[in-house]
Amino acid sequence: MDMAILWAWGEFAIRWTHVITAIAWIGSSFYFIALDLGLNRNIKGPADGEEWQVHGGGFYHIQKYLVAPDAMPDHLTWFKWESYSTWLSGAALLMVIYWSGAELYLIDPNKMDLSIWQGILISAASLAIGWIVYDQLCKSKLGDHPTVLMVLLFVVLVIMAWGYNQVFTGRAALLHLGAFTATIMTANVFFIIMPNQRIVVADLKAGRVPDAKYGKIAKLRSTHNNYLTLPVIFLMLSNHYPLAFATDYNWLIAALVFLMGVTIRHYFNSMHARSGNPHWTWGVTAILFLTIAWLSSAGQTGLMDEETSALTPAQAQFLTVAEAEGAHSIVRGRCSMCHAREPVWDGILWAPKGVYLETPEDMARQASAIYLHAARSEAMPPANITNITEAERATLVQWFRAATAL
């Protein structure tokens, strides 16, 4: 079998694994947060709280002990591999897509003229350094002030978002910010939460009273993970949506996404804890989302304010015959070397996503995609590797406007 096909399916397999393990990690994390917040703590007994649940035709009676029951159970289930597998598969995907395809997806010469090895080194080092900085902050006196620590963590994430955007392509910047955050989350599990739980279990088995500080530290890191989960999901999905990453303000979009993660989780955490119904969080979330939508095209040269609309057959015919000549020459010169039935760009064996941009008819079929990816944003060409100009992007906007004005 052709190695290119094997490589493509290998990438798909890694991505699939990453999604599966992420679902398992996020699912268990959300479940235990909801469980802990929803426990009935008014019941007398040795347990800190308990809850009855129904699922799948059966009933479950769950009890939580702050330290442990009188006798340790023979079998104790640990939740760790969901987190480890998610990070490992994500790291593999980063290497397969962004490191092996650094020239196309990672490095943007217009931002920083890096060699491939320099780009990869910055990519890897930033993830490790991020964890070290975060861990030291948590171990400092700030650990006794959770709210201040969370605000400072937000500042660090915003700085990293801006910094990544000064070095990498917009696509890689948001992806790396997601990987940066996910590294912190998994390292919390590997270096802090699990070791602390092992210490507590060992003390109990030895008949010693565990130090309460270990549970407090693990709880702090677990809370951080809870509020960081949703933004990480957004950042991992962002590379499929050019209006999120291929804009001048993608770093600011990322910052607002972290705030949305806080408002959404606060709502659900409050509901699970039965401490109120903070509907105001949805209003704040909506405002943040609309701000993101506005930022996605703000500051772009030659952008039109109107929303795109589906092209009618008459409009498509107009594109292919009358107004497409100038736009067609731009697309032919800047895009069709990859988006062709027989691509000529080195390393591209078939048109990405099956999109062909060789003829006016091809352009008519892909008009909305061209408009979003190459006119209203800078997603295409990747890292502007074919040097499309702002004037050419403006021409593509005018071309689309003329078609949709019919």
C-alpha positions, 0 to 999 in steps of 0.5 A: 500500500502507498505510504502516503495512504498509510500515513493519512490513515495513521493520522486518522487513527491517532486523531480517533484515539485522541477523541476517544480518550478525551471523551473518557477523561472529560466524561469521568472528570465532569461526572465526579465534579457533579457527584461531589457537588451533588452529595447529600451531606445532611445524612448522619454517618461516617461518610461525608455525603451520599447520593442515590442515582438511577441509570441503565435500569439500575440504582446506585448508592454512592458514599464519599469518605473524606479520608477512607472507610474503616477498612480499605476495600480490596479493590480500589479503582484509580482514574488516571489512564484516561488523562495520560492517554489523552495527552499522549495521543494528542502529543503524537497528533501534534508531531504527525501534523504540526512537526512533520508538516512544519513548513505548511502548518507550523511556521509562518515566515511573515511572523518569524523566519524559523527553520523547521528544527527551531519551530519544533524546539519552540513547540516542545519547550513551551509545553514543558516550561508552561507546566513548570511556571504554573506548578511553581505558582501553585506551590507558592503562597498563592496556593492559599488564595485560589481566586487570585491564583486563577486570575494569575493563571488566566493572565499567563494563558493570555500572554501565551496566546499572544506569544504563540501568535507572534511565532506560529501560524494562527492555526498552530497558535491556538492549537498550541495554546490548547496543548499548553493548557492540556499539558498543565491538566495532565501534569496535574494528574500525573505529578500532583493528584495521583501521588497525593492520593497514593500517599493517603492510601499508603498511610491508611494501609499503614494505620497512620492518619493522613495529612489533610494537606494532600487532599487540599492540594489535589482539590485545588488542581482538580478545580483548575482542570475542571474550569480549563476543560471546555476552553481546551476543547474549543482550542482543539476544534479551532483548527477546523474553523478559520474565523477562529484562528486566521484573524488578527485577534485570535489570541484575544478570541482565545482569552475570551474563550477561557472566560466562557469556560468559567461562566459555563462551568460556574452555571453547571457547578452551581446547579449540581451543588444546588446552590442556585440557578445563575442564569446570568452566566448564559447572558455573559456567555452570549455576550462573550461569544458575540464579541468573539464573532465580531473579533473574527473579522475585525481589522481584516482588509477588504472585508465586507460586513454582510453575512455570506449566503448560499449561491443560487444556480443563477449566481453560480453561472454569473461567477463562471461566466462574467465576474470570475476572471480576475478572481479566477486568476488569483485562485489559479495562481495561489491555490490550485497547485494544491487544490487540483485533481493532480496537485503539483505541490511537493508532498501533496498527493491529493487535493486537501478535503477533496476541494478542487480550484482549477476551473471557474466552475470549481470556483463557483462550487467552492465560492463560500469556502473561498470567501471564508478561507481566503477572503474574510480570513487568512486561513488559506493559503496556509502560512500564506505560503504562496504569498497572496496579497491583501489586494488579491484578498480584497478582489476575492471579496469584491468577486463574491459581493458581485455574485451575491448582489445579483 
